[in-house]
Amino acid sequence: MGQESPNPVLELRSVSTASGGYEILKDVSVAFAEGATTVVLGSAGSGKSALLKTAAGLVVPDSGTVLFRGTSLAAFSEDEERYFRGRTSFVFQDSALWSNQNIFFNIALPLRIHRPWMGESEVAERVREMAERVGYLEGLAFRPAELSAGEQKLVSIARALVLDPELVFLDEPASGLDEDAKERVQEVLDSLRKAGKSVLLVTNDMGWVHRVADRIVIIRDGRIAAAGQYDEIVARDVPEAAGLMARLRARGVRSRGETPSTVVLPPREPSEDDGSAGRRADGERGT
């Protein structure tokens, strides 16, 4: 189980979510430390995306609590909600670009919302910088429908990084990318790690896992099957993810030095602050 992380950036306590009468997350308790890249692994339908969206506050749990640096998302004031949204970002699996707006608008949108004091020239410079950083080389006046799926994904990653967020959520960012684009995005993930950003990444690309993961969380049937530092998990027998572990072991165990730990938390008695969240998120699209 490992030691409890002293400074978690995010923590889920006894979180359960359901949709259409089907339970997706089942009493999940896990904490993520500041400044590390955690990769969430699992088979299709295991609850990976649901875990990511719940941690990001885009899905409100039916029971349990999600905390950002010790404060429940459900208890956020308007100012605290704005602070959280301005320092986190989310890359959606389907890119989730505004189809009726051009690429410049899509990348600039978080700046318009969270940095309204920025001048037009500064916004334009930042948008161009982010597009170049992720390797998007097409025109900024195009609409999303005029781009390939891979190009749309690059734009969504540029949008997620435009605020220089402290915490980045990425849901299958490798999907739709060719090898050159994958390498560019891997370089971006490397830079986030070196800068001490907190990254939660859903992917089954074992090359990415081997390269960027400080820690691994494995989810199966809506429950946490294992969580810990990369080398610890790869060396462990995890029957629920035997195939994934075999693919990682084939790449070799590597030492990455000391990193903050991800821990599965023991069950706890419910408190007045826990239970169903008292709000339903409208859900932000890429901001």
C-alpha positions as CSV (number, residue, x, y, z in Angstrom):
1,M,0.0,0.0,0.0
2,G,2.9,2.4,0.6
3,Q,3.1,5.5,2.7
4,E,0.5,8.2,2.7
5,S,1.5,11.1,0.5
6,P,2.1,14.2,2.7
7,N,1.0,16.8,0.1
8,P,-1.6,15.4,-2.3
9,V,-2.7,17.7,-5.1
10,L,-5.8,15.6,-5.5
11,E,-7.5,13.1,-3.3
12,L,-10.6,10.9,-3.9
13,R,-12.2,9.6,-0.7
14,S,-14.8,6.7,-1.0
15,V,-15.9,8.0,-4.4
16,S,-18.7,6.2,-6.3
17,T,-20.3,7.3,-9.6
18,A,-23.1,5.8,-11.6
19,S,-24.7,6.4,-15.0
20,G,-27.9,4.9,-16.3
21,G,-28.2,2.6,-13.3
22,Y,-24.7,1.2,-13.9
23,E,-22.0,1.8,-11.2
24,I,-18.8,3.1,-12.9
25,L,-16.6,3.9,-9.9
26,K,-17.0,1.8,-6.8
27,D,-15.8,3.3,-3.5
28,V,-12.6,4.6,-4.9
29,S,-10.0,6.1,-2.5
30,V,-6.7,7.2,-3.9
31,A,-4.4,10.2,-3.5
32,F,-2.1,11.9,-6.0
33,A,1.0,13.8,-4.9
34,E,2.1,17.2,-6.2
35,G,4.6,17.4,-9.1
36,A,4.5,13.9,-10.5
37,T,3.2,12.2,-13.6
38,T,0.6,9.5,-12.8
39,V,-0.6,7.1,-15.5
40,V,-4.0,5.5,-15.1
41,L,-4.1,2.0,-16.8
42,G,-7.0,-0.3,-17.3
43,S,-9.0,-2.2,-20.0
44,A,-11.8,-0.6,-22.0
45,G,-14.8,0.1,-19.7
46,S,-12.7,-0.2,-16.5
47,G,-13.5,3.4,-15.4
48,K,-10.3,5.2,-16.4
49,S,-12.0,8.1,-18.1
50,A,-14.6,8.3,-15.3
51,L,-11.8,8.5,-12.7
52,L,-10.0,11.3,-14.6
53,K,-13.2,13.3,-15.1
54,T,-14.3,12.9,-11.5
55,A,-10.9,13.9,-10.2
56,A,-11.0,17.0,-12.5
57,G,-14.5,18.0,-11.2
58,L,-16.2,17.4,-14.5
59,V,-18.2,14.6,-13.1
60,V,-19.7,15.0,-9.7
61,P,-19.6,11.8,-7.6
62,D,-22.9,10.3,-6.3
63,S,-21.1,9.7,-3.0
64,G,-17.7,10.4,-1.6
65,T,-15.4,13.5,-1.8
66,V,-12.9,14.9,-4.2
67,L,-10.3,17.3,-2.6
68,F,-7.9,19.7,-4.3
69,R,-5.1,20.5,-2.0
70,G,-7.2,19.5,1.0
71,T,-10.4,21.4,0.0
72,S,-13.5,19.6,-1.2
73,L,-14.5,20.6,-4.7
74,A,-18.1,20.5,-3.6
75,A,-17.4,23.2,-1.0
76,F,-15.7,25.6,-3.4
77,S,-16.7,29.2,-3.3
78,E,-17.1,30.9,-6.7
79,D,-13.6,32.4,-6.3
80,E,-12.1,28.9,-5.4
81,E,-13.8,27.4,-8.4
82,R,-12.3,30.0,-10.6
83,Y,-8.9,29.5,-9.1
84,F,-9.2,25.7,-9.6
85,R,-10.3,26.0,-13.3
86,G,-7.6,28.6,-14.0
87,R,-4.8,26.3,-12.8
88,T,-6.0,23.0,-14.2
89,S,-6.7,21.8,-17.7
90,F,-8.2,18.8,-19.4
91,V,-7.5,17.1,-22.8
92,F,-10.5,15.2,-23.8
93,Q,-10.3,11.9,-25.7
94,D,-12.4,13.3,-28.6
95,S,-10.6,16.7,-28.4
96,A,-13.9,18.5,-27.7
97,L,-13.1,21.6,-29.8
98,W,-15.8,24.2,-30.5
99,S,-16.7,23.2,-34.1
100,N,-18.3,26.5,-35.0
101,Q,-15.1,28.5,-34.1
102,N,-11.7,28.6,-35.7
103,I,-8.5,27.1,-34.2
104,F,-7.2,30.5,-32.9
105,F,-10.5,30.9,-30.9
106,N,-10.3,27.4,-29.5
107,I,-6.7,27.8,-28.2
108,A,-7.3,31.3,-27.0
109,L,-10.6,30.6,-25.1
110,P,-9.0,29.7,-21.7
111,L,-7.1,33.0,-21.9
112,R,-10.3,34.9,-22.6
113,I,-11.9,33.4,-19.5
114,H,-9.1,33.3,-17.0
115,R,-6.7,36.0,-18.2
116,P,-9.1,38.8,-19.4
117,W,-6.5,41.4,-18.8
118,M,-4.2,40.1,-21.6
119,G,-4.1,42.3,-24.7
120,E,-4.8,41.0,-28.1
121,S,-1.2,40.9,-29.2
122,E,-0.2,39.0,-26.1
123,V,-3.0,36.5,-26.6
124,A,-2.0,36.0,-30.3
125,E,1.6,35.5,-29.3
126,R,0.7,32.9,-26.7
127,V,-1.6,31.0,-29.0
128,R,1.1,30.8,-31.7
129,E,3.7,29.7,-29.1
130,M,1.4,26.9,-27.9
131,A,0.5,25.7,-31.4
132,E,4.2,25.6,-32.3
133,R,5.1,23.8,-29.1
134,V,2.8,20.9,-29.8
135,G,3.7,20.8,-33.5
136,Y,0.5,22.1,-35.0
137,L,1.7,23.7,-38.2
138,E,-1.6,24.4,-40.0
139,G,-3.4,27.7,-40.2
140,L,-5.1,29.1,-37.1
141,A,-8.1,30.3,-39.2
142,F,-9.3,26.7,-40.0
143,R,-12.3,25.2,-38.4
144,P,-11.9,21.8,-36.6
145,A,-13.8,20.0,-39.3
146,E,-11.1,20.9,-41.8
147,L,-8.4,19.2,-39.6
148,S,-7.5,15.5,-39.2
149,A,-8.3,13.8,-35.9
150,G,-4.6,14.0,-35.0
151,E,-4.4,17.7,-35.8
152,Q,-7.5,18.3,-33.6
153,K,-5.8,16.4,-30.8
154,L,-2.8,18.7,-31.1
155,V,-5.0,21.7,-30.9
156,S,-6.7,20.4,-27.8
157,I,-3.4,19.9,-26.1
158,A,-2.2,23.4,-27.1
159,R,-5.5,24.7,-25.6
160,A,-4.8,22.8,-22.4
161,L,-1.3,24.2,-22.0
162,V,-2.1,27.8,-22.9
163,L,-2.6,28.8,-19.2
164,D,0.6,27.1,-18.1
165,P,-1.5,25.0,-15.7
166,E,-0.2,23.4,-12.5
167,L,-2.3,20.3,-13.0
168,V,-3.0,18.7,-16.3
169,F,-5.5,15.9,-17.1
170,L,-5.0,14.0,-20.4
171,D,-7.5,11.3,-21.6
172,E,-5.8,9.2,-24.3
173,P,-3.8,12.0,-25.9
174,A,-1.9,9.6,-28.2
175,S,-5.1,8.5,-30.0
176,G,-5.1,9.7,-33.6
177,L,-1.5,10.9,-33.7
178,D,1.1,9.8,-36.1
179,E,4.6,8.8,-34.8
180,D,6.1,12.3,-35.3
181,A,3.2,13.9,-33.5
182,K,3.4,11.4,-30.7
183,E,7.1,12.2,-30.2
184,R,6.3,15.9,-30.1
185,V,3.7,15.4,-27.4
186,Q,6.0,13.0,-25.5
187,E,8.5,15.9,-25.4
188,V,5.8,18.1,-24.0
189,L,5.0,15.6,-21.3
190,D,8.8,15.4,-20.6
191,S,8.9,19.1,-20.1
192,L,5.9,19.1,-17.8
193,R,7.5,16.5,-15.7
194,K,10.8,18.4,-15.5
195,A,8.9,21.6,-14.6
196,G,7.3,19.8,-11.6
197,K,3.8,19.9,-13.0
198,S,1.2,17.5,-11.8
199,V,0.0,15.3,-14.6
200,L,-2.8,12.6,-14.6
201,L,-2.6,10.7,-17.8
202,V,-4.9,7.9,-19.2
203,T,-3.2,5.9,-21.9
204,N,-2.5,2.3,-22.9
205,D,0.5,3.3,-25.0
206,M,3.2,1.4,-23.1
207,G,6.0,3.5,-24.7
208,W,4.5,6.6,-23.1
209,V,4.0,4.8,-19.8
210,H,7.6,3.6,-19.7
211,R,8.9,7.1,-20.7
212,V,7.0,9.5,-18.5
213,A,5.3,7.6,-15.6
214,D,6.5,8.4,-12.1
215,R,3.6,6.3,-10.8
216,I,0.9,4.0,-12.0
217,V,-2.7,3.5,-11.0
218,I,-4.5,0.4,-12.3
219,I,-8.3,0.4,-12.3
220,R,-10.4,-2.7,-13.0
221,D,-14.2,-2.9,-12.9
222,G,-14.4,0.5,-11.3
223,R,-12.1,-0.3,-8.4
224,I,-8.4,0.5,-7.8
225,A,-6.5,-2.8,-8.4
226,A,-3.0,-1.3,-7.7
227,A,-1.3,2.0,-7.2
228,G,2.3,3.0,-6.6
229,Q,5.6,4.0,-8.0
230,Y,6.4,2.7,-11.5
231,D,9.1,0.2,-10.6
232,E,7.1,-1.0,-7.6
233,I,4.1,-1.8,-9.7
234,V,6.0,-3.3,-12.6
235,A,7.8,-5.7,-10.2
236,R,4.6,-6.6,-8.4
237,D,2.2,-9.5,-9.4
238,V,-1.0,-7.7,-10.4
239,P,-3.4,-10.5,-11.7
240,E,-6.0,-7.9,-12.7
241,A,-3.6,-6.4,-15.2
242,A,-1.3,-9.3,-16.1
243,G,-1.2,-8.4,-19.8
244,L,-0.4,-4.7,-19.2
245,M,2.3,-5.6,-16.7
246,A,3.9,-8.1,-19.2
247,R,4.1,-5.4,-21.8
248,L,5.7,-3.0,-19.4
249,R,8.2,-5.6,-18.1
250,A,9.3,-6.3,-21.7
251,R,10.5,-2.7,-21.7
252,G,12.6,-3.2,-18.6
253,V,12.4,-1.9,-15.1
254,R,14.0,1.5,-14.9
255,S,15.0,3.7,-11.9
256,R,13.7,7.2,-11.9
257,G,14.9,8.3,-8.5
258,E,12.7,9.3,-5.6
259,T,9.3,10.5,-6.6
260,P,6.2,11.3,-4.5
261,S,4.0,8.3,-3.9
262,T,0.5,7.6,-5.0
263,V,-1.4,5.7,-2.4
264,V,-4.7,3.8,-2.1
265,L,-6.3,5.1,1.0
266,P,-8.0,2.8,3.6
267,P,-11.8,3.1,4.1
268,R,-12.8,5.9,6.4
269,E,-15.9,6.7,8.3
270,P,-18.1,9.2,6.5
271,S,-18.2,12.7,7.8
272,E,-20.6,15.6,7.3
273,D,-18.4,16.9,4.5
274,D,-18.7,13.6,2.6
275,G,-21.6,12.0,0.9
276,S,-23.2,13.2,-2.3
277,A,-21.8,16.5,-3.5
278,G,-24.2,19.4,-3.1
279,R,-23.8,20.6,-6.6
280,R,-23.9,19.4,-10.2
281,A,-21.2,20.7,-12.4
282,D,-22.2,22.3,-15.7
283,G,-18.9,20.9,-17.1
284,E,-16.5,23.1,-18.9
285,R,-15.4,22.3,-22.4
286,G,-11.7,22.5,-22.6
287,T,-11.3,25.4,-20.1
